Amino acid sequence: MTTYLEFEAGVAALETSAAKAEAAGNAVEAAQLRERAERQLKDLYARLTPWQRTQVARHPARPHIPHYLAGLFTDVMPLAGDRLYGEDMAITGALARFNGRSLVVIGHAKGEDTNSRIRHNFGMARPEGYRKAQRLMQLADRFGLPVVTLVDTPGAFPGIDAEERGQAEAIARTTETCLALGVPMVALVVGEGGSGGAVAIAAGNRVLMLEHSIYSVISPEGCASILWRSTGNSRAAEAAEAMKVTAADLLRLGVIDRIIYEPVGGAHRDHALTLTRVATALEEELAGLEHQDREQLRQSRRAKFLKMGAL
C-alpha cells in the first residue's frame, strides 16, 4: 500500500479511484485514471519545493541500507562493534563484493518499522557507531579495499550518554579517517544527510546524491527554531529554501559531484530502478578512481573539501 505525502493528495485521489474502477471491472476507466495520475505525478515531481523534497527524502518506504546491501552487493559479511565500548546498530558495516570488486560498505540504518527504528535509533549514531566506522575504514585501508558509504540520518544522536562518551570527538576523528584514506571512497546520500552525523562518513573522493535526498548542516525545523524561534513546521519550508538543501543546489555549489536521478514519484515508488541507477553510477565512480595511487587519492580528496566555500 502506497503511503502518500501531503502534497500528493491529488495523485492519491486519482490512484484510489483507479483501483476502485478496476475492482468494479471498469478496465477502460481505470486505465484513464491511472494515466491521469501518472501525468499529475510527473508534473508534480518536476517542480518540487525544497521542503517537499525534504518530505520525500524522509519517506519511510525509500530504499534503506538493507535494500542496498541485498540489491547491489554479494558475499556480504556484516562486521560489528567498535572494540572500545559496544555495538551501535544505527550504523551498519560489512565486507562485500560489488561487480566482483571487494570493498567495505558502511551506512546509516534507520529501520523499517516501529520496532526496528527504535532498535536502530532512527539512524542517529552514538560515538561507538562512528568509532566502528573508523575501524572498518582503517581495515579497508590496510587491505587496499575501496570504501562505499550510504548516508541517511537526521543527525548524530544528541543524547547525554552520547556526549558523555565523546560524540564530537568521534565525529571529528571519523571525518579525519575519511580524509586520510589511501583507497577510493565514494559516498552516496540516499535520504537525509543531516549535519556532522552525515558528513562524518561522507568525506569521500566522490559524493553523490539521489535526486530527492537532502544534505544540510541542520534540519529545516532546527534551523527555523534557532533563527525564528518557530515551533513545529511553521517556517521549516522557508528554512529549507534558504539553506539550499537539495541535490541540484548542492551540485551547483560544488558540495557534491553527481546527482542520481530517481524514478518519477521518488525512489520509494520503484526500488528496482533506483538500485539499477545507483549501481551504474557507483561502478562508474569506482572505475574512475582506480587508476589513482594512494597519495593522489588523499590529496584530491583533501583539496576537494578545502576549496568548498573559497572566494
N, C-alpha and C positions, 0 to 999 in steps of 0.2 A: 504493500500500500504506500503510495507516494505521500510524503509529508510536504505540504505546500507552505511557502513563506507568505508573509502578509501581503506583499506586493504582487503575488501570483494569484490573487483571488479570481480574476477573470479567467485565467487559464484553468484553474481548479473547477470553476463552474462548467466550462465547456467540456472538460475531460469527464466530469461526473455525468453530465448529460449524455455524452457519447457512450459511456459504459451502460447507462440505463437503456438507451436505444438499442444497443447491441443485445442486452439481456432480453429485450422485448422482441427481438428478431428483426428489427429495422436496420438492416446492414447498410443500406444506402445513406440513411440519415446519420448513422454512427460514423461512417467514413467522412461525411461532410463536416460533422462536428469536430472530429479529430484533426482534419485538415485545417480548420479554423483555429483550433487550439495550437497547432504547430506553428502557424503563421504568427499568431499573437505571441507565443513564447519566443520565437526568433526575434521579433521586433522588440520585445521587452528586454531581452538579454543583450541586444545591440546597443542599448543606451542606459545601462545600469548606473546608478549613482555610486559613489564610494561607500556610502552607508549600506546600500543594497548589496554591494559586493561583499561587505563585511558579513552580512547575514548569510550569504551563500557560502562564504569561507567557513562559517560555523555550522553549516547544515549537518545534522547528525548522521546522515546517510552517505556523506562523502567517503571515498576510499581512505582508510586509515592504514597504519603500518602493517597489520596482519594481511590486508589485501595486497599490499605491495610485495611483502615477503612471499606470499603464495603465488602471486601472478607474474612476478618478474625474475625471481631468483630460484635456484635449485641448490640441493645439498646444504640447506640452511641448518646451521648448528648454533643455537642460542648460547650466549655467554652472559653470565650474571655476576653481580657483586663487585664492589669497589676494592675489596681486600683491606679495607680500613674500618668500615662501620657495618655495612649491610647491603641488601639488595633494594633498589628503588625501581618499582615497576612502572614509573612514569617515563622511563627511558628504556627502550629495547635495543639490544646489541646482538650481533650474530656474525659468524663467518659464513660466507655463501659463495655461490658461483653465479655469474651473470654472463650469458652467452659464452660460457666456457672459461671466463676470466675469474680467478679467485679474488675476493675482496672482503672488506669489512663493511657491514651496514649498521648504522646507528640511527635511531629515530625516536621521536616522542610517541608515546602510546596513550591515547585518550580513553579507550574503552568503547564498547559497542552498545551497552545497555546500562541501566542504573547501577547494577552490582559491579560490573567491570569498570565503569567510570570511577566509582568510589575506590576500587582496588588500585586503579592506575592513577588516582588522584587527579583525574581530568587532564592528564598530560602535563601537570605542573611539577617539575622535578625538584627534589631536595639536593643538598650538596653531594650525597652519595651517588645520585644519578649522574651528576656531572663528573664526579671522580671515576665512575665506571666508564664514562665516555672517554676520559683521558687515558685510562688503562687500555681500552681497546684501540684507540688511535696509536698509542705507543707500540702496541702489539703489531698493528698493521705496518708501522714504520720500520720495525725491526725485521719483518719478513718481506718487505717490499710489496705490500698489498695496497691497492687503491682504497680510498675511503669514500663511501657514499652516505650522506646524511639526509634524513627526511624530517623536515621541520613542521611541527603542528602543535603549538602550545599557546595558551593565552599569556604565558609568562612563567618565570620560575616561582616556586611556592614561597609565599611571603610570611609563612608562619614563624612563631617564636622558635620552635625547635630547629627550623632550617637556619635561622640567624645564629642560634647558639652553636651550630656545627660549621659555621663559616660559609654561608651561602655566597656572599660577594667574592670571597677568595676563590671558591670553587669555580664560579663562572669565569672569573678573570684567568685562572690557570687553564681552564678548558679552551678559552679563546687563544691563549698563548700556545697551547699544544697544537691547535689547528694551524697557526701561523708557522710553527717550527717543523711541520711535517715535510719529509723529503719524498713523499709519494703523492700521486694525483689525488685531489679531493674535490668532489662535486657535491654541492649542497642543493637540495630541492625543497622549496617552501610549498607544501601541499595543501595547507589550510590556513591556520593562523600563525603568523610569525611574530610573536609578542616579546618585545623588549630584549633584555640581556639573556633571558631564558632561551630565546631563539638564536641570537647571534653567537652564543657560546658554541653551538655546533654548526654554524653556518659560515664560518670564515674560510671558505674554500677557494680554490683556483677559479672555479666557475660557480655562480649562484643562479639558479633557475627558479622560476615561479610558475605555478599553474595560473591560468588566466584570471580566475576569480578568487585567488588566495590574497591575503593581505600581509604586510610586513611593516612594522612600526615600532617606535620607541616606547609606546604605551598604548593601551586600548583607547578607542574613541571615547568610551564612557569615562575612563580615568582622566583623560585629557580635559574633557568637559567639566569634570568635577573639580579639577585643580584650577583651571582658568576662569570658570564662570560660576563655581560653587553650585553647579546644577545637580539634580538628583535624577535617577532613572535614565531614560534615553532622551530627555527633553532637548539637549543640544549635542547629542552624540553625532548626529548626521552632519552638523556644522563642523565638528571637530574632525571627523573622517575626511571631509572635503579639504580642510586646511592642512592636515598632516601629510597628504599625498601618500596614502597607504596602498594604492592599487599597483598592480604589476606594470601597467602602462606608465604611470607616473615614475615609478622606481627605475624602469628601463631608461626613460628619458633622462633621469638624474644620474645615471651611471651606477646606481646601487646594486642592480642585478645585471645579468648578462644575457638572459634569454627568457622569453615567455613561451610556455607550452599551452597551446590553445585547447580549451575544453569542449566537449560536446555541447550542442545547443541545450540550454537549460541547466548547465553545470555538470560537474564530474559525477554527482550523485545519481544522475539520470542514466548514465552509461559507464559503468566501471570498466568494462572490457575495452572500450575505445580509449578511455583515459589511460589505462595501463599500456596500451599499444603505443600511444603517443609519447608517454613517459619513457618507455623502453627505447624508442627510436632516438629521442633526444639524449638519453643517458649514454647510449652506445656512441653517438657522435662526439659527445663531450669527452668521454674517457679515451676514445681513439685519438682525439686531438691533443691530449695531454701526454700520451705515452712516449712521445719522442723526446720529451724534456728530461734532463738529468736532475738529480736531487737539488742541486743549488739553483738551477733555473726555476724549478717549481717553487722553492722557498721565496726567491727574490721576486718572482712575478706575482705571487700571492700577496706578499707584503706591500709591494708597490701598488697593487690594485686597491688595497684598503687605505693606504696613506694618501692617495690622490683624491679620495672622496671628500667633497666639501672645499677643495682647494680653490682659491680665487685666482 
